[in-house]
Amino acid sequence: MIASLTHSFQSELLKSKRTVAFWLVVAGAFLTPAIVTIARLIRYKSLPGLYASPDFWTSHWRSSWESMALFLLPLGVILMISLLTQLEYRNNTWKQLHTLPLTFTTIFLSKLSFIIAMVISYFVLFNVGIFLSAIIPYLIVADVPYPQMNVPAGFFLQQNLYYFVDCLPIIALQYLLCLRFKNFLVPMGVGFLLWVGSLASLSWNYGYTVPYTYDMYTYLKSGVTTKAIIPDVNFHAIAIGYFITITLIAYVLYIKKEEKA
C-alpha cells in the first residue's frame, strides 16, 4: 500500500511539472512579497524608522499576510486544485489511470496528498518571500539598519500551522467538487462563490460555520482593527472537523461513482 501510494504520488509530481498549476504556486507565493518590496523601495525615505521599530518582524508579517489570508490563499488553492485535477479530464486519462494496478483508495489518497504537498510548498515559498522582502530593502537602500528584533521563529511557525489548518476545508471541498464535475468552471465557480460568501459572512455571528472563513479569522485575530465579528470558538478545530468530514464524503462519492472517467 505504501509503495503503491509513493509511486502514485511520484507520478502526480511528474504530471504537474511545467504545468500552469506548478507556476501558479511559485507566482502566487512571491506576488505579495514582491509588491511589498517594490512599495518599500519606492518609499525608501521611511525605511530607517520602519526597520528600527522594535516590532518590525511582527508588523512585517502582518502586512505580508493581509492579501494572502483574505484573497490569494483561498483563491490560489481553489485555482490550483482545479488545474491539477483537470489534468486527467483534459488529457482523457482517467480511464487509463483506473486500469493501472492501483486501488481507488490509493489513487484518491495520492492525489489528495500531492495537493496538500503543493499547498505546503506554497507556504514555504511564501515564507521565503516574506524574508526576502524584508532583507532586500536593507541591502539596497543606504542607512537602513538591520532589524534589531530577532526573528520570532516560534510565532511564525505557529501562525503558519494555523493558516495551513484553516485552509484544509477549502482543500477538501474543492477536491470533492473537482472529482465530481468534469467541467473546469464548476468547481472554480462554486469555490469563488463560497469565497465571496465568506467575506460577506465575517460580520455574521455564525460566520464560522462557513468553511472558507478560517484563514480570514486567523489574520483578523492577529490584532487588526476590523468591524468583523471574531467568533469566540476554536475555529481551528472546526476546520479540522470540516476537513475530515468532507474528505470522507469525497472518498465515498469517488468510490461509489459509477463512471469515474
Residue pairs with C-beta under 8 A, 6 or more apart in sequence:
1 106
4 101
4 102
4 103
4 106
5 106
5 109
5 110
5 113
8 102
8 106
8 107
8 110
9 110
9 113
9 114
9 117
11 110
12 84
12 110
12 111
12 114
13 114
15 87
16 22
16 84
16 87
16 114
16 118
19 83
19 84
19 87
20 83
21 80
21 83
21 84
21 87
21 118
24 76
24 79
24 80
24 83
25 76
25 80
25 118
25 121
25 122
25 125
26 125
28 72
28 76
28 80
28 122
29 121
29 122
29 123
29 124
29 125
29 126
29 128
29 129
30 125
30 126
30 129
31 72
32 64
32 67
32 68
32 72
32 126
32 129
33 64
33 126
33 129
33 130
33 132
33 133
34 129
34 133
35 67
36 60
36 63
36 64
36 133
37 132
37 133
37 136
37 137
40 47
40 50
40 133
40 137
41 136
41 137
41 140
41 141
44 137
44 141
44 144
47 137
47 138
47 141
47 144
48 143
48 144
48 145
50 56
51 137
51 138
51 144
51 145
51 146
51 147
52 145
52 148
53 59
53 147
53 149
54 148
54 149
55 149
56 134
56 147
56 148
56 149
57 134
57 147
57 149
57 150
57 151
57 152
58 149
58 152
58 155
60 130
60 133
60 134
61 130
61 156
61 159
62 219
62 222
62 223
62 224
64 129
64 130
64 133
65 159
65 163
65 219
65 222
66 219
66 224
68 126
69 163
69 215
69 216
69 218
69 219
70 199
70 215
70 216
70 219
73 122
73 163
73 167
73 215
74 167
74 170
74 191
74 195
74 198
74 212
74 215
75 192
75 195
76 122
77 119
77 122
77 167
77 170
77 171
77 174
78 170
78 174
78 187
78 188
78 191
78 192
78 195
79 188
80 115
80 118
80 119
80 122
81 115
81 171
81 174
81 175
81 178
81 187
82 174
82 178
82 184
82 187
82 188
82 191
84 111
84 114
84 115
84 118
84 178
85 111
85 175
85 178
85 179
85 187
86 178
86 184
87 93
88 94
88 97
89 182
89 184
92 261
94 260
94 261
95 261
97 107
98 104
98 107
98 260
98 261
104 254
104 255
104 260
105 251
105 255
108 250
108 251
108 254
108 255
111 175
112 171
112 175
112 247
115 171
115 175
116 171
119 164
119 167
119 171
120 164
123 160
123 163
123 164
127 156
127 160
134 147
137 144
138 144
138 145
138 146
138 147
159 218
159 222
162 218
162 236
163 215
163 218
165 214
165 236
165 239
165 240
166 214
166 215
166 217
166 218
166 235
166 236
166 239
167 214
167 215
167 239
168 239
168 240
168 242
168 243
169 211
169 212
169 214
169 239
169 242
169 243
169 246
170 191
170 211
170 212
171 243
172 242
172 243
172 246
172 247
172 250
173 191
173 194
173 211
173 246
174 187
174 191
175 247
175 250
176 246
176 247
176 249
176 250
176 253
177 186
177 187
177 190
177 191
178 187
179 250
179 253
179 254
179 257
180 253
180 257
181 187
194 210
194 211
194 212
195 212
197 210
197 212
198 207
198 210
198 212
198 213
198 216
199 216
201 207
201 210
201 213
202 213
202 216
202 217
202 220
202 226
202 228
202 229
203 227
203 228
203 229
204 229
205 229
205 231
206 231
207 213
207 228
207 229
207 231
208 214
208 217
208 231
208 233
208 235
208 238
211 239
211 242
211 246
213 235
214 235
214 236
214 238
214 239
216 228
217 228
217 230
217 231
217 235
218 236
220 226
220 228
220 230
221 230
254 260
